[in-house]
Amino acid sequence: MDVARRAVYDANLRLEQAEMRAGQAEARARDAEAQAGEAEARAEQADARAREAEAATDALLSSTAWRVTWPLRVVGQRVSPRLRHVFRSAASSFGSRRN
């Protein structure tokens, strides 16, 4: 009879351990689902920011100001980097004096 009791005790012990591991696995699964939800929300936010940036870029490129300044940008690209630096320095100095 002691052998049978011991077998039942061991079986109950293994059952309790299995239930504890199952509970831990369920907790890890809930954590993983929460993390996946957070990652999905961050991805949706990044997509929204990308769409906003693309819309702003499209608006800029189709603006009158962008089209009107095209000749200046072309000339600026053909100016040497040193001269471009001088122009930019002068422009930033002028802008800081106006404020």
Secondary structure in CASP SS format (residue, H / E / C, confidence):
PFRMAT SS
TARGET T0000
AUTHOR 0000-0000-0000
METHOD secondary structure of the structure
MODEL  1
M C 1.00
D H 1.00
V H 1.00
A H 1.00
R H 1.00
R H 1.00
A H 1.00
V H 1.00
Y H 1.00
D H 1.00
A H 1.00
N H 1.00
L H 1.00
R H 1.00
L H 1.00
E H 1.00
Q H 1.00
A H 1.00
E H 1.00
M H 1.00
R H 1.00
A H 1.00
G H 1.00
Q H 1.00
A H 1.00
E H 1.00
A H 1.00
R H 1.00
A H 1.00
R H 1.00
D H 1.00
A H 1.00
E H 1.00
A H 1.00
Q H 1.00
A H 1.00
G H 1.00
E H 1.00
A H 1.00
E H 1.00
A H 1.00
R H 1.00
A H 1.00
E H 1.00
Q H 1.00
A H 1.00
D H 1.00
A H 1.00
R H 1.00
A H 1.00
R H 1.00
E H 1.00
A H 1.00
E H 1.00
A H 1.00
A H 1.00
T H 1.00
D H 1.00
A H 1.00
L H 1.00
L H 1.00
S C 1.00
S C 1.00
T H 1.00
A H 1.00
W H 1.00
R H 1.00
V H 1.00
T C 1.00
W H 1.00
P H 1.00
L H 1.00
R H 1.00
V H 1.00
V H 1.00
G H 1.00
Q H 1.00
R H 1.00
V C 1.00
S C 1.00
P H 1.00
R H 1.00
L H 1.00
R H 1.00
H H 1.00
V H 1.00
F H 1.00
R H 1.00
S H 1.00
A H 1.00
A H 1.00
S H 1.00
S H 1.00
F H 1.00
G H 1.00
S H 1.00
R H 1.00
R H 1.00
N C 1.00
END
